[in-house]
Amino acid sequence: MATVEEVATAVLAATDTSADKPIPILTVANWVNHRYRQMVSRVRYRHLRKVAPLPIPEAVTAGTIAAGSGNILMIADATAAAAITASSVTPVGRHIRLATNWYKVTAWASPNLTIETPYAEATVTGSGYCILTRRFSLAPSNSEVKWLGRFVFPRRRIEVQNRSLNMLDWGAPDRVLASGGPWYWAENGRDENGAVQIELYPGSSQREVLYYTYWESPQELTLLDELPKPIELYVLREGALIDLYRYRASQEANAGRHDVAGYWRNESRAQSTSWEREIMDAIRSDRSVDDVSFIYQFLGQDVRGGSYDVQNARDEIYIRGARP
């Protein structure tokens, strides 16, 4: 594959860069980087698409909890304390639900749970409860996520449907369900570390793993870096030529040769039109499989092979062996 240096050299070859009109190659390399980032901001190119797992820890529901109205301390009975201690993850950072309200757990010292805001309901001495993870920060390596794609629940062989947070609040304001795993996911901004955060609903009563696609933010390319595989030298050259022509127009204008500066300004405008065509051609040539198929290929599974949850009438017919 071509390197950034080769693209920059091809750009410089398009105009006179003699001693009285020098253009540093690192400047041209910066133009190439800029045009590359402009390209990948237009569409979700396949070379930046990745698959990642999202582990879901089990909910904790065994035993009972005591909580006093207006207090931030909840007390677990022996059964609940043992279940919380034995859970695969700490309760700190998770949420606990008594009745229909959720409270974020900020500290755990068996048998005491400290919550972020005071308990707002009537005092209870032996209430059922549910502790689960409501919001998930994606892996630290995904702190540079540019776009999220689609989520798949492989055990149930279904796609977890995307909803806006507002729609999720409208359809399930209390989020009371904690059962066989999520049906919906909603993007919920970024956490304190800058990682993308999502909410899943319903919660899961057992450990599960989802898989999802995402697109990385493009990395800065150095002079000796190779271009990403689907990006062709001539495409980035066409983009960087716009910057070169503008630079030459500035050089000539500063030297008082305004007629020549006008020539290069017109060339840059014409080149902008050519660059837009090249971007559209690159987008059309970058076709790939859809996200769900991409995830199942990553897992080494057929998209519809094996068993999966019946979601509609077509699935019912299909699962009985009748193939359309």
Secondary structure, DSSP 8 states (H G I E B T S, - for coil): --BHHHHHHHHHTTS---TTS---HHHHHHHHHHHHHHHHTTS--GGGEEEEEEEE---B--S-EEE-TT-SEEEE-HHHHHHHHHSSS-STTSEEEETTEEEEEEEEETTEEEESS---S--EEEE--EEE--EEE--GGGGGEEEEEEEEETTTTEEEEE--HHHHHHH-SS---EEB--SEEEEEEE-TTS-EEEEEESEESS-EEEEEEEEE------TT-B--TT--HHHHHHHHHHHHHHHHHHHHHHTT-HHHHHHHHHHHHHHHHHHHHHHHHHHHH-----HHHHHHHHTT--SS-S-----SHHHHHHHTT---
